[in-house]
Amino acid sequence: MKVAIITMRPKIANKKANLETMKNHIEKTKADMYIFGELTICGYNAKDEMRDIAETINGPTVKFVKDLAKKHNCYIVFGMPLKDSTVRGIINNSSILIHPSEKVDFYNKWFLPTVGPFEEKIFFDEGEELTLCDTKFGKIGLIVCYDIFFPELCKAYALMGADIIICLSATPSVTRKYFETLIPARAIENTVFFIYVNLVGTQENMVFWGGSEIRDPLSNQILKAPYFKESVKVCEIDLKQIEFARANRPVLRDIKSEIYNDLYNLSRTHKLDTKK
């Protein structure tokens, strides 16, 4: 399976220009799957304009990318603000996976950072479901940026049968060291291929560092994009490596399911100790 990771500098709130850039990258590079970063179609700091940019899953943006996937017989993964299909006025920060058959899978980001320069809960609703995408190459789980800090999501995907987890991101340089610590951890603790695709460039007070990468199921880095520079990087991944990795690091076999019940109870009942 040939994967292209595109570290892109999207134009803020310029959907048309960003879609054309995506199209150009796809037309110039041969791959089975093309992966772009978080909120690719509008940039991360579109803020209040996000409400006007957001579309439904049947809107013109998804249709445009579906046509590309069909024409080039490929899978395309990208980020966009997605309108809720049921409740008017609600939008999500979403990862979209489009199949060459024009089937569409989407995942709504669960964990929305709202601290310091991050204001996602002002604009987005929290996701509540996991999306396991069944492709001709294998099963793929989708997460977005801050979700990587919550290992339960990736563990759930692995137990659901994921071979690959794709994390779309828009993280600035001040958090680079955290992400570069967590990426190999999520690969090895779940024995999956982990694909991380970040934005690059300056948007208002944020400088996105790029550095997209792919890790194999034993956390070896098999592809790394440059820092602070737009790039397209392509590599082959062999899903047969997963069986070897799980024989050598049988973490999924050795899971203790009771710990998740304990974790649920702890998260529901934990309180600060007020005793002195």
Secondary structure, DSSP 8 states (H G I E B T S, - for coil): -EEEEEE----TT-HHHHHHHHHHHHHHS--SEEE--TTTTT-GGGGGGHHHH-B-TTSHHHHHHHHHHHHHT-EEEEEEEEE-SSSTT-EEEEEEEE-TT--EEEEE-S----STT--HHHH--------EEE-SS-EEEEEEGGGGG-HHHHHHHHHHT-SEEEEE---BGGGHHHHHHHHHHHHHHHTSEEEEE--EEEETTEEEEB--EEE-TT--EEEE--BTS-EEEEEE--TTHHHHHHHHS-TTTT--THHHHHHHHHHHH-------
